[in-house]
Amino acid sequence: MDKTNTWLIRVFAVVLVFVCLIAYLNAQANSSLLRPTIEDLEYKAFLLRPKPSIEDLEYKALDKKRANAEFAANRDYTDYEKFGSILFCNASFNSRIESANYAKQMELYISGKEADLSELDTAIKDYENERSKCRDFNP
């Protein structure tokens, strides 16, 4: 074989490898469509319906409130471990209860009447029981 044929075969092989690599990566990216994440669903919903409905805005507001309540619960519990005051312990569990209530409301938005809230109800009862065990201690 002459040099031009050899170079053409090499270039064709390299192009074929890149095409196979791109096809493989696209197949991997498309496999996530079978298991879409929440962000993907929100993005697709945005493309299909650019103006969000009132329910979407309320759900996002509840999610933000839930996240803030979880942050406050973690912060207050850290302060309780640091300072040992019953006030921080009670505030932490109150925030956890508030977070669970927001999670219940979010679940009602998602599932409607078929929502299974028993897990959240037991979590709230557990938080209330743990809140009753809060005691002052000196670190």
OpenMM code with the backbone's topology and positions (N, CA, C; nanometers):
from openmm import Vec3, app, unit

residues = "MET ASP LYS THR ASN THR TRP LEU ILE ARG VAL PHE ALA VAL VAL LEU VAL PHE VAL CYS LEU ILE ALA TYR LEU ASN ALA GLN ALA ASN SER SER LEU LEU ARG PRO THR ILE GLU ASP LEU GLU TYR LYS ALA PHE LEU LEU ARG PRO LYS PRO SER ILE GLU ASP LEU GLU TYR LYS ALA LEU ASP LYS LYS ARG ALA ASN ALA GLU PHE ALA ALA ASN ARG ASP TYR THR ASP TYR GLU LYS PHE GLY SER ILE LEU PHE CYS ASN ALA SER PHE ASN SER ARG ILE GLU SER ALA ASN TYR ALA LYS GLN MET GLU LEU TYR ILE SER GLY LYS GLU ALA ASP LEU SER GLU LEU ASP THR ALA ILE LYS ASP TYR GLU ASN GLU ARG SER LYS CYS ARG ASP PHE ASN PRO".split()
positions = [
    Vec3(0.0835, -0.1189, 0.0000),
    Vec3(0.0000, 0.0000, 0.0000),
    Vec3(0.0873, 0.1243, 0.0000),
    Vec3(0.0383, 0.2229, -0.0624),
    Vec3(0.1146, 0.3469, -0.0618),
    Vec3(0.0775, 0.4326, 0.0593),
    Vec3(0.1518, 0.5397, 0.0804),
    Vec3(0.1365, 0.6219, 0.2008),
    Vec3(0.0001, 0.6906, 0.2081),
    Vec3(-0.0573, 0.7321, 0.0981),
    Vec3(-0.1865, 0.8016, 0.1032),
    Vec3(-0.2965, 0.7067, 0.1485),
    Vec3(-0.2960, 0.5853, 0.1031),
    Vec3(-0.3972, 0.4894, 0.1477),
    Vec3(-0.3819, 0.4592, 0.2972),
    Vec3(-0.2590, 0.4458, 0.3424),
    Vec3(-0.2343, 0.4208, 0.4842),
    Vec3(-0.2865, 0.5370, 0.5690),
    Vec3(-0.2582, 0.6599, 0.5282),
    Vec3(-0.3061, 0.7760, 0.6028),
    Vec3(-0.4579, 0.7875, 0.5976),
    Vec3(-0.5184, 0.7560, 0.4853),
    Vec3(-0.6645, 0.7598, 0.4758),
    Vec3(-0.7281, 0.6559, 0.5682),
    Vec3(-0.6697, 0.5388, 0.5759),
    Vec3(-0.7217, 0.4354, 0.6652),
    Vec3(-0.7059, 0.4787, 0.8108),
    Vec3(-0.5927, 0.5385, 0.8446),
    Vec3(-0.5725, 0.5863, 0.9823),
    Vec3(-0.6719, 0.6968, 1.0184),
    Vec3(-0.6913, 0.7918, 0.9288),
    Vec3(-0.7869, 0.9008, 0.9544),
    Vec3(-0.9273, 0.8443, 0.9674),
    Vec3(-0.9629, 0.7494, 0.8812),
    Vec3(-1.0957, 0.6876, 0.8897),
    Vec3(-1.1121, 0.6142, 1.0226),
    Vec3(-1.0086, 0.5458, 1.0691),
    Vec3(-1.0151, 0.4736, 1.1964),
    Vec3(-1.0321, 0.5711, 1.3128),
    Vec3(-0.9591, 0.6811, 1.3109),
    Vec3(-0.9713, 0.7809, 1.4187),
    Vec3(-1.1101, 0.8428, 1.4184),
    Vec3(-1.1621, 0.8762, 1.3009),
    Vec3(-1.2968, 0.9332, 1.2917),
    Vec3(-1.3999, 0.8320, 1.3404),
    Vec3(-1.3821, 0.7057, 1.3044),
    Vec3(-1.4739, 0.6012, 1.3489),
    Vec3(-1.4717, 0.5865, 1.5007),
    Vec3(-1.3546, 0.5931, 1.5611),
    Vec3(-1.3444, 0.5848, 1.7065),
    Vec3(-1.4152, 0.7028, 1.7714),
    Vec3(-1.3970, 0.8241, 1.7198),
    Vec3(-1.4648, 0.9410, 1.7759),
    Vec3(-1.6155, 0.9326, 1.7588),
    Vec3(-1.6612, 0.8842, 1.6451),
    Vec3(-1.8058, 0.8694, 1.6232),
    Vec3(-1.8627, 0.7681, 1.7214),
    Vec3(-1.7929, 0.6573, 1.7427),
    Vec3(-1.8396, 0.5577, 1.8394),
    Vec3(-1.8395, 0.6146, 1.9810),
    Vec3(-1.7372, 0.6918, 2.0153),
    Vec3(-1.7307, 0.7537, 2.1476),
    Vec3(-1.8451, 0.8515, 2.1685),
    Vec3(-1.8733, 0.9342, 2.0716),
    Vec3(-1.9840, 1.0302, 2.0820),
    Vec3(-2.1171, 0.9574, 2.0910),
    Vec3(-2.1340, 0.8509, 2.0134),
    Vec3(-2.2581, 0.7735, 2.0202),
    Vec3(-2.2743, 0.7093, 2.1572),
    Vec3(-2.1653, 0.6594, 2.2138),
    Vec3(-2.1702, 0.5993, 2.3471),
    Vec3(-2.2067, 0.7035, 2.4527),
    Vec3(-2.1434, 0.8194, 2.4466),
    Vec3(-2.1737, 0.9239, 2.5450),
    Vec3(-2.3165, 0.9730, 2.5316),
    Vec3(-2.3681, 0.9843, 2.4116),
    Vec3(-2.5074, 1.0232, 2.3932),
    Vec3(-2.6010, 0.9171, 2.4468),
    Vec3(-2.5658, 0.7901, 2.4293),
    Vec3(-2.6493, 0.6821, 2.4829),
    Vec3(-2.6515, 0.6881, 2.6353),
    Vec3(-2.5372, 0.7200, 2.6966),
    Vec3(-2.5329, 0.7326, 2.8415),
    Vec3(-2.6160, 0.8510, 2.8889),
    Vec3(-2.6110, 0.9601, 2.8157),
    Vec3(-2.6893, 1.0793, 2.8531),
    Vec3(-2.8373, 1.0516, 2.8359),
    Vec3(-2.8757, 0.9789, 2.7327),
    Vec3(-3.0168, 0.9497, 2.7094),
    Vec3(-3.0700, 0.8451, 2.8048),
    Vec3(-2.9831, 0.7635, 2.8645),
    Vec3(-3.0316, 0.6645, 2.9600),
    Vec3(-3.0847, 0.7324, 3.0850),
    Vec3(-3.0371, 0.8554, 3.1129),
    Vec3(-3.0911, 0.9277, 3.2280),
    Vec3(-3.2342, 0.9726, 3.2032),
    Vec3(-3.2778, 0.9717, 3.0773),
    Vec3(-3.4173, 1.0057, 3.0498),
    Vec3(-3.5108, 0.8974, 3.1010),
    Vec3(-3.4605, 0.7754, 3.1133),
    Vec3(-3.5422, 0.6686, 3.1682),
    Vec3(-3.5617, 0.6855, 3.3179),
    Vec3(-3.4623, 0.7443, 3.3824),
    Vec3(-3.4690, 0.7715, 3.5253),
    Vec3(-3.4491, 0.9209, 3.5462),
    Vec3(-3.5481, 1.0010, 3.5139),
    Vec3(-3.5269, 1.1461, 3.5219),
    Vec3(-3.5167, 1.1934, 3.6657),
    Vec3(-3.4323, 1.2917, 3.6866),
    Vec3(-3.4209, 1.3541, 3.8170),
    Vec3(-3.5230, 1.4673, 3.8269),
    Vec3(-3.5349, 1.5204, 3.9455),
    Vec3(-3.6309, 1.6288, 3.9668),
    Vec3(-3.5913, 1.7509, 3.8854),
    Vec3(-3.4603, 1.7784, 3.8765),
    Vec3(-3.4152, 1.8941, 3.7998),
    Vec3(-3.4520, 1.8773, 3.6524),
    Vec3(-3.4352, 1.7537, 3.5996),
    Vec3(-3.4708, 1.7290, 3.4599),
    Vec3(-3.6197, 1.7513, 3.4381),
    Vec3(-3.7003, 1.7020, 3.5331),
    Vec3(-3.8449, 1.7185, 3.5181),
    Vec3(-3.8847, 1.8650, 3.5249),
    Vec3(-3.8206, 1.9398, 3.6148),
    Vec3(-3.8515, 2.0824, 3.6236),
    Vec3(-3.8102, 2.1544, 3.4958),
    Vec3(-3.6960, 2.1165, 3.4385),
    Vec3(-3.6509, 2.1800, 3.3152),
    Vec3(-3.7447, 2.1465, 3.2001),
    Vec3(-3.7867, 2.0205, 3.1904),
    Vec3(-3.8800, 1.9826, 3.0841),
    Vec3(-4.0141, 2.0515, 3.1026),
    Vec3(-4.0581, 2.0624, 3.2276),
    Vec3(-4.1834, 2.1326, 3.2529),
    Vec3(-4.1704, 2.2784, 3.2132),
    Vec3(-4.0517, 2.3362, 3.2363),
    Vec3(-4.0294, 2.4749, 3.1972),
    Vec3(-4.0356, 2.4890, 3.0450),
    Vec3(-3.9808, 2.3919, 2.9714),
    Vec3(-3.9831, 2.3994, 2.8254),
    Vec3(-4.1249, 2.3819, 2.7714),
    Vec3(-4.2002, 2.2923, 2.8325),
    Vec3(-4.3358, 2.2674, 2.7847),
    Vec3(-4.4316, 2.3792, 2.8243),
    Vec3(-4.4078, 2.4372, 2.9414),
    Vec3(-4.4986, 2.5371, 2.9945),
    Vec3(-4.4144, 2.6491, 3.0551),
    Vec3(-4.3787, 2.7479, 2.9755),
    Vec3(-4.2851, 2.8482, 3.0244),
    Vec3(-4.3377, 2.9317, 3.1407),
    Vec3(-4.4677, 2.9489, 3.1506),
    Vec3(-4.5210, 3.0267, 3.2610),
    Vec3(-4.5619, 2.9314, 3.3726),
    Vec3(-4.4974, 2.9385, 3.4909),
    Vec3(-4.5305, 2.8442, 3.5972),
    Vec3(-4.6696, 2.8730, 3.6545),
    Vec3(-4.7340, 2.7676, 3.6986),
    Vec3(-4.8663, 2.7835, 3.7581),
    Vec3(-4.8516, 2.8235, 3.9049),
    Vec3(-4.9630, 2.8590, 3.9641),
    Vec3(-4.9629, 2.8987, 4.1056),
    Vec3(-4.9186, 2.7811, 4.1919),
    Vec3(-4.9610, 2.6584, 4.1569),
    Vec3(-4.9253, 2.5411, 4.2361),
    Vec3(-4.7742, 2.5181, 4.2348),
    Vec3(-4.7112, 2.5383, 4.1180),
    Vec3(-4.5662, 2.5214, 4.1101),
    Vec3(-4.4957, 2.6213, 4.2001),
    Vec3(-4.5426, 2.7442, 4.1989),
    Vec3(-4.4808, 2.8468, 4.2822),
    Vec3(-4.5012, 2.8174, 4.4301),
    Vec3(-4.6200, 2.7674, 4.4657),
    Vec3(-4.6453, 2.7336, 4.6054),
    Vec3(-4.5589, 2.6155, 4.6491),
    Vec3(-4.5414, 2.5159, 4.5609),
    Vec3(-4.4573, 2.4011, 4.5930),
    Vec3(-4.3129, 2.4453, 4.6156),
    Vec3(-4.2632, 2.5329, 4.5285),
    Vec3(-4.1267, 2.5814, 4.5445),
    Vec3(-4.1125, 2.6628, 4.6731),
    Vec3(-4.2151, 2.7393, 4.7068),
    Vec3(-4.2110, 2.8160, 4.8307),
    Vec3(-4.2089, 2.7229, 4.9520),
    Vec3(-4.2893, 2.6153, 4.9467),
    Vec3(-4.2882, 2.5181, 5.0561),
    Vec3(-4.1528, 2.4485, 5.0662),
    Vec3(-4.0931, 2.4170, 4.9529),
    Vec3(-3.9623, 2.3524, 4.9545),
    Vec3(-3.8570, 2.4445, 5.0154),
    Vec3(-3.8658, 2.5718, 4.9849),
    Vec3(-3.7716, 2.6681, 5.0421),
    Vec3(-3.7925, 2.6810, 5.1929),
    Vec3(-3.9188, 2.6856, 5.2370),
    Vec3(-3.9467, 2.6931, 5.3801),
    Vec3(-3.8984, 2.5674, 5.4521),
    Vec3(-3.9169, 2.4495, 5.3884),
    Vec3(-3.8716, 2.3241, 5.4481),
    Vec3(-3.7192, 2.3241, 5.4627),
    Vec3(-3.6505, 2.3688, 5.3596),
    Vec3(-3.5041, 2.3738, 5.3647),
    Vec3(-3.4569, 2.4709, 5.4735),
    Vec3(-3.5232, 2.5849, 5.4859),
    Vec3(-3.4872, 2.6815, 5.5905),
    Vec3(-3.5122, 2.6234, 5.7292),
    Vec3(-3.6222, 2.5497, 5.7463),
    Vec3(-3.6519, 2.4890, 5.8758),
    Vec3(-3.5488, 2.3820, 5.9103),
    Vec3(-3.5054, 2.3035, 5.8113),
    Vec3(-3.4016, 2.2035, 5.8373),
    Vec3(-3.2699, 2.2704, 5.8743),
    Vec3(-3.2369, 2.3772, 5.8049),
    Vec3(-3.1143, 2.4505, 5.8374),
    Vec3(-3.1207, 2.5048, 5.9800),
    Vec3(-3.2353, 2.5627, 6.0173),
    Vec3(-3.2505, 2.6173, 6.1520),
    Vec3(-3.2421, 2.5063, 6.2566),
    Vec3(-3.3001, 2.3899, 6.2267),
    Vec3(-3.2945, 2.2779, 6.3206),
    Vec3(-3.1511, 2.2326, 6.3425),
    Vec3(-3.0753, 2.2212, 6.2352),
    Vec3(-2.9361, 2.1791, 6.2484),
    Vec3(-2.8530, 2.2835, 6.3232),
    Vec3(-2.8782, 2.4104, 6.2937),
    Vec3(-2.8053, 2.5181, 6.3609),
    Vec3(-2.8367, 2.5191, 6.5102),
    Vec3(-2.9662, 2.5071, 6.5449),
    Vec3(-3.0046, 2.5105, 6.6861),
    Vec3(-2.9526, 2.3885, 6.7616),
    Vec3(-2.9504, 2.2727, 6.6956),
    Vec3(-2.8989, 2.1546, 6.7639),
    Vec3(-2.7484, 2.1658, 6.7866),
    Vec3(-2.6778, 2.2264, 6.6928),
    Vec3(-2.5350, 2.2507, 6.7128),
    Vec3(-2.5132, 2.3453, 6.8304),
    Vec3(-2.5972, 2.4486, 6.8405),
    Vec3(-2.5878, 2.5406, 6.9540),
    Vec3(-2.6217, 2.4700, 7.0852),
    Vec3(-2.7185, 2.3769, 7.0801),
    Vec3(-2.7532, 2.3008, 7.2006),
    Vec3(-2.6340, 2.2165, 7.2460),
    Vec3(-2.5671, 2.1515, 7.1514),
    Vec3(-2.4501, 2.0724, 7.1885),
    Vec3(-2.3366, 2.1605, 7.2398),
    Vec3(-2.3293, 2.2825, 7.1879),
    Vec3(-2.2215, 2.3734, 7.2260),
    Vec3(-2.2470, 2.4388, 7.3613),
    Vec3(-2.3702, 2.4890, 7.3827),
    Vec3(-2.4009, 2.5658, 7.5038),
    Vec3(-2.4792, 2.4875, 7.6076),
    Vec3(-2.5508, 2.3835, 7.5666),
    Vec3(-2.6227, 2.2995, 7.6610),
    Vec3(-2.7516, 2.3589, 7.7136),
    Vec3(-2.8125, 2.4525, 7.6443),
    Vec3(-2.9358, 2.5158, 7.6910),
    Vec3(-3.0572, 2.4440, 7.6348),
    Vec3(-3.1565, 2.4263, 7.7196),
    Vec3(-3.2803, 2.3598, 7.6790),
    Vec3(-3.3539, 2.4408, 7.5716),
    Vec3(-3.3298, 2.5716, 7.5692),
    Vec3(-3.3951, 2.6562, 7.4695),
    Vec3(-3.3538, 2.6174, 7.3281),
    Vec3(-3.2248, 2.5911, 7.3090),
    Vec3(-3.1778, 2.5515, 7.1757),
    Vec3(-3.2316, 2.4137, 7.1369),
    Vec3(-3.2405, 2.3251, 7.2346),
    Vec3(-3.2925, 2.1908, 7.2069),
    Vec3(-3.4387, 2.1990, 7.1633),
    Vec3(-3.5187, 2.2727, 7.2374),
    Vec3(-3.6603, 2.2876, 7.2002),
    Vec3(-3.6757, 2.3563, 7.0654),
    Vec3(-3.5951, 2.4586, 7.0401),
    Vec3(-3.6022, 2.5281, 6.9115),
    Vec3(-3.5642, 2.4353, 6.7972),
    Vec3(-3.4662, 2.3491, 6.8199),
    Vec3(-3.4239, 2.2544, 6.7171),
    Vec3(-3.5371, 2.1578, 6.6823),
    Vec3(-3.6001, 2.1014, 6.7836),
    Vec3(-3.7080, 2.0059, 6.7559),
    Vec3(-3.8326, 2.0742, 6.7015),
    Vec3(-3.8577, 2.1986, 6.7431),
    Vec3(-3.9688, 2.2726, 6.6834),
    Vec3(-3.9443, 2.2957, 6.5346),
    Vec3(-3.8209, 2.3261, 6.4984),
    Vec3(-3.7875, 2.3455, 6.3572),
    Vec3(-3.7989, 2.2146, 6.2794),
    Vec3(-3.7613, 2.1032, 6.3426),
    Vec3(-3.7756, 1.9735, 6.2754),
    Vec3(-3.9231, 1.9389, 6.2530),
    Vec3(-4.0068, 1.9707, 6.3492),
    Vec3(-4.1509, 1.9474, 6.3340),
    Vec3(-4.2065, 2.0356, 6.2229),
    Vec3(-4.1630, 2.1607, 6.2201),
    Vec3(-4.2054, 2.2528, 6.1148),
    Vec3(-4.1609, 2.2019, 5.9775),
    Vec3(-4.0391, 2.1517, 5.9692),
    Vec3(-3.9884, 2.0967, 5.8439),
    Vec3(-4.0712, 1.9764, 5.7993),
    Vec3(-4.1064, 1.8895, 5.8922),
    Vec3(-4.1887, 1.7727, 5.8582),
    Vec3(-4.3281, 1.8154, 5.8123),
    Vec3(-4.3818, 1.9195, 5.8726),
    Vec3(-4.5126, 1.9690, 5.8280),
    Vec3(-4.5061, 2.0241, 5.6858),
    Vec3(-4.3988, 2.0968, 5.6540),
    Vec3(-4.3830, 2.1443, 5.5165),
    Vec3(-4.3658, 2.0275, 5.4198),
    Vec3(-4.2935, 1.9238, 5.4630),
    Vec3(-4.2766, 1.8051, 5.3781),
    Vec3(-4.4110, 1.7370, 5.3544),
    Vec3(-4.4976, 1.7349, 5.4566),
    Vec3(-4.6317, 1.6779, 5.4390),
    Vec3(-4.7105, 1.7571, 5.3359),
    Vec3(-4.7048, 1.8883, 5.3443),
    Vec3(-4.7775, 1.9715, 5.2479),
    Vec3(-4.7231, 1.9520, 5.1074),
    Vec3(-4.5917, 1.9359, 5.0945),
    Vec3(-4.5323, 1.9119, 4.9632),
    Vec3(-4.5777, 1.7771, 4.9079),
    Vec3(-4.5834, 1.6761, 4.9945),
    Vec3(-4.6282, 1.5438, 4.9508),
    Vec3(-4.7737, 1.5486, 4.9047),
    Vec3(-4.8542, 1.6301, 4.9695),
    Vec3(-4.9934, 1.6458, 4.9260),
    Vec3(-5.0002, 1.7116, 4.7890),
    Vec3(-4.9103, 1.8057, 4.7604),
    Vec3(-4.9075, 1.8665, 4.6273),
    Vec3(-4.8698, 1.7643, 4.5207),
    Vec3(-4.7742, 1.6761, 4.5554),
    Vec3(-4.7273, 1.5794, 4.4567),
    Vec3(-4.8294, 1.4685, 4.4353),
    Vec3(-4.8727, 1.4053, 4.5448),
    Vec3(-4.9552, 1.2848, 4.5336),
    Vec3(-5.1037, 1.3095, 4.5482),
    Vec3(-5.1405, 1.4225, 4.6001),
    Vec3(-5.2829, 1.4507, 4.6180),
    Vec3(-5.3430, 1.3660, 4.7283),
    Vec3(-5.4617, 1.3129, 4.7027),
    Vec3(-5.5318, 1.2359, 4.8051),
    Vec3(-5.4656, 1.1013, 4.8326),
    Vec3(-5.3833, 1.0523, 4.7389),
    Vec3(-5.3187, 0.9228, 4.7559),
    Vec3(-5.1904, 0.9313, 4.8367),
    Vec3(-5.1602, 1.0458, 4.8921),
    Vec3(-5.0342, 1.0656, 4.9640),
    Vec3(-5.0309, 0.9799, 5.0899),
    Vec3(-4.9182, 0.9136, 5.1119),
    Vec3(-4.8973, 0.8342, 5.2319),
    Vec3(-4.8195, 0.9190, 5.3319),
    Vec3(-4.8915, 0.9748, 5.4278),
    Vec3(-4.8306, 1.0669, 5.5237),
    Vec3(-4.7970, 1.0002, 5.6558),
    Vec3(-4.8128, 0.8679, 5.6648),
    Vec3(-4.7900, 0.7993, 5.7915),
    Vec3(-4.6450, 0.8116, 5.8369),
    Vec3(-4.5503, 0.8072, 5.7433),
    Vec3(-4.4093, 0.8190, 5.7795),
    Vec3(-4.3799, 0.9562, 5.8381),
    Vec3(-4.4371, 1.0602, 5.7787),
    Vec3(-4.4156, 1.1951, 5.8316),
    Vec3(-4.4859, 1.2134, 5.9656),
    Vec3(-4.6044, 1.1516, 5.9817),
    Vec3(-4.6745, 1.1609, 6.1100),
    Vec3(-4.5942, 1.0939, 6.2219),
    Vec3(-4.5369, 0.9774, 6.1938),
    Vec3(-4.4556, 0.9111, 6.2967),
    Vec3(-4.3295, 0.9917, 6.3247),
    Vec3(-4.2723, 1.0565, 6.2222),
    Vec3(-4.1542, 1.1401, 6.2453),
    Vec3(-4.1886, 1.2577, 6.3370),
    Vec3(-4.3052, 1.3177, 6.3155),
    Vec3(-4.3464, 1.4293, 6.4015),
    Vec3(-4.3655, 1.3822, 6.5449),
    Vec3(-4.4279, 1.2658, 6.5643),
    Vec3(-4.4463, 1.2121, 6.6999),
    Vec3(-4.3121, 1.1825, 6.7651),
    Vec3(-4.2179, 1.1290, 6.6862),
    Vec3(-4.0839, 1.1021, 6.7406),
    Vec3(-4.0151, 1.2315, 6.7820),
    Vec3(-4.0273, 1.3360, 6.7005),
    Vec3(-3.9664, 1.4649, 6.7359),
    Vec3(-4.0295, 1.5220, 6.8620),
    Vec3(-4.1612, 1.5060, 6.8756),
    Vec3(-4.2271, 1.5558, 6.9963),
    Vec3(-4.1809, 1.4786, 7.1188),
    Vec3(-4.1631, 1.3467, 7.1053),
    Vec3(-4.1129, 1.2670, 7.2178),
    Vec3(-3.9693, 1.3060, 7.2533),
    Vec3(-3.8861, 1.3272, 7.1523),
    Vec3(-3.7479, 1.3669, 7.1776),
    Vec3(-3.7405, 1.5067, 7.2382),
    Vec3(-3.8322, 1.5943, 7.1976),
    Vec3(-3.8328, 1.7300, 7.2526),
    Vec3(-3.8601, 1.7260, 7.4021),
    Vec3(-3.9426, 1.6302, 7.4474),
    Vec3(-3.9718, 1.6211, 7.5902),
    Vec3(-3.8511, 1.5743, 7.6709),
    Vec3(-3.7500, 1.5188, 7.6039),
    Vec3(-3.6294, 1.4717, 7.6734),
    Vec3(-3.5200, 1.5779, 7.6819),
    Vec3(-3.5454, 1.6966, 7.6307),
    Vec3(-3.4441, 1.8031, 7.6339),
    Vec3(-3.4149, 1.8431, 7.7784),
    Vec3(-3.2884, 1.8522, 7.8104),
    Vec3(-3.2446, 1.8908, 7.9448),
    Vec3(-3.1284, 1.9887, 7.9316),
    Vec3(-3.1134, 2.0734, 8.0333),
    Vec3(-2.9963, 2.1609, 8.0413),
    Vec3(-2.8770, 2.0791, 8.0865),
    Vec3(-2.7610, 2.1092, 8.0331),
    Vec3(-2.6369, 2.0492, 8.0814),
    Vec3(-2.5252, 2.1511, 8.0635),
    Vec3(-2.4200, 2.1346, 8.1411),
    Vec3(-2.3061, 2.2242, 8.1337),
    Vec3(-2.1956, 2.1561, 8.0539),
    Vec3(-2.1570, 2.2165, 7.9419),
    Vec3(-2.0535, 2.1516, 7.8596),
    Vec3(-1.9163, 2.1576, 7.9232),
] * unit.nanometer
topology = app.Topology()
chain = topology.addChain("A")
for resn in residues:
    res = topology.addResidue(resn, chain)
    for name in ("N", "CA", "C"):
        topology.addAtom(name, app.Element.getBySymbol(name[0]), res)
